[in-house]
Amino acid sequence: MKRRLLFAPLALMVVVPLGVPADEFKLEPGFVRLDSGKDLSGWYPSTWRGKDTGNADGWSVVDGTIHLDCEKARSHLFSKARFGPSAIIRLQYRAAKAADSGLCLHGKQFQLRDYPNSLPDTKRYAPYAKPPGAWNDLELDFTDGVGVIKLNGHVIEKRWELGDKTDLGLGLQREKGDFSFRYVRMKSKE
């Protein structure tokens, strides 16, 4: 009987940590989250110019992330929420090996890729990117339409200019390979 009592506290010590949730995402003050982590509400399937296609095949929410199955998708995905020329956009993305995607920012593309295995035009970002399948942190901080872009805390673009189509929300591109996006959030600086 004494032997059982000795093991009971050890069993409780093992069980309790397993029941504690992993680090949960906390929204920063002033930011609005664009993805719910549950479904695609707040988003619509679209052409690159923002026209609703009505076909969200290939886009889904898997394990709390917006997931792109590139083989099935026929459209891009756009947020219904708009942002002005002075805003901060933050998100995490995960690329499959050699995957190629992008963000539509007022009609202009910022290339997102598996940078370590990408084409030469964005290979310069590779030292700051995590390997395929790992989550990368991306921050785009715009003031009057000109942005500083950080990848995993490192400045990769010092003066990236937004496009001129202010009627478009943030777009997630379907191009080549699977991608996942999570914790997509925005803060207006206006």
HUSUL-V980012 format. One record per pair of residues at least 24 apart in sequence whose C-alpha atoms are under 7 Angstrom apart, sorted by the first residue. I is the first residue (numbers start at 0). J is the second residue. D is the distance in whole Angstrom. If there is no record, write none. Layout:
BEGIN
I_J_D + I_J_D
END
This chain:
BEGIN
29_186_6 + 30_184_6 + 30_185_5 + 30_186_4 + 31_184_5 + 31_185_5 + 31_186_6 + 32_182_7 + 32_183_6 + 32_184_4 + 32_185_7 + 33_183_5 + 33_184_5 + 34_181_7 + 34_182_7 + 34_183_6 + 36_60_7 + 36_63_4 + 36_64_6 + 37_63_6 + 41_78_6 + 41_79_5 + 42_76_6 + 42_77_5 + 42_78_4 + 42_79_6 + 43_76_6 + 43_77_5 + 43_78_7 + 44_74_6 + 44_75_6 + 44_76_5 + 44_77_6 + 45_74_5 + 45_75_5 + 45_76_6 + 45_77_6 + 46_74_6 + 46_75_6 + 47_75_7 + 48_106_7 + 49_167_6 + 64_179_6 + 64_180_6 + 64_181_5 + 65_179_6 + 65_180_5 + 65_181_6 + 66_178_6 + 66_179_4 + 66_180_6 + 67_177_5 + 67_178_5 + 67_179_6 + 68_177_5 + 69_173_6 + 69_174_7 + 69_175_6 + 69_176_5 + 69_177_5 + 72_173_7 + 74_173_7 + 75_170_7 + 75_171_6 + 75_172_5 + 75_173_5 + 76_170_6 + 76_171_5 + 76_172_7 + 77_168_6 + 77_169_6 + 77_170_4 + 77_171_6 + 78_168_5 + 78_169_5 + 78_170_6 + 79_168_6 + 80_168_5 + 81_166_7 + 81_167_6 + 81_168_4 + 82_168_7 + 82_187_7 + 83_165_7 + 84_141_6 + 84_142_6 + 84_143_5 + 84_144_4 + 85_141_5 + 85_142_4 + 85_143_5 + 85_144_6 + 85_187_6 + 85_188_5 + 85_189_6 + 86_140_6 + 86_141_5 + 86_142_7 + 86_185_7 + 86_186_6 + 86_187_4 + 86_188_5 + 87_139_6 + 87_140_4 + 87_141_6 + 87_185_6 + 87_186_5 + 87_187_7 + 88_138_6 + 88_139_5 + 88_140_6 + 88_184_6 + 88_185_4 + 88_186_7 + 89_137_6 + 89_138_5 + 89_139_6 + 89_183_6 + 89_184_5 + 89_185_6 + 90_136_6 + 90_137_5 + 90_138_7 + 90_181_6 + 90_182_5 + 90_183_4 + 90_184_6 + 91_134_6 + 91_135_5 + 91_136_5 + 91_137_6 + 91_180_6 + 91_181_5 + 91_182_6 + 92_134_6 + 92_135_5 + 92_136_7 + 92_179_6 + 92_180_4 + 92_181_6 + 93_132_6 + 93_133_6 + 93_134_5 + 93_135_6 + 93_178_6 + 93_179_5 + 93_180_7 + 94_131_5 + 94_132_6 + 94_177_6 + 94_178_5 + 94_179_7 + 95_131_5 + 95_132_6 + 95_176_6 + 95_177_6 + 95_178_6 + 96_131_5 + 98_175_5 + 98_176_4 + 98_177_6 + 99_174_6 + 99_175_5 + 99_176_6 + 100_172_5 + 100_173_6 + 100_174_5 + 100_175_6 + 101_171_6 + 101_172_5 + 102_169_7 + 102_170_5 + 102_171_5 + 102_172_6 + 103_169_6 + 103_170_4 + 103_171_6 + 104_161_6 + 104_162_6 + 104_169_6 + 104_170_7 + 105_161_6 + 105_162_5 + 105_163_6 + 105_164_4 + 105_165_5 + 105_167_6 + 105_168_7 + 106_162_5 + 106_163_7 + 106_164_5 + 106_167_7 + 107_161_6 + 107_162_5 + 124_155_7 + 127_151_7 + 127_153_7
END
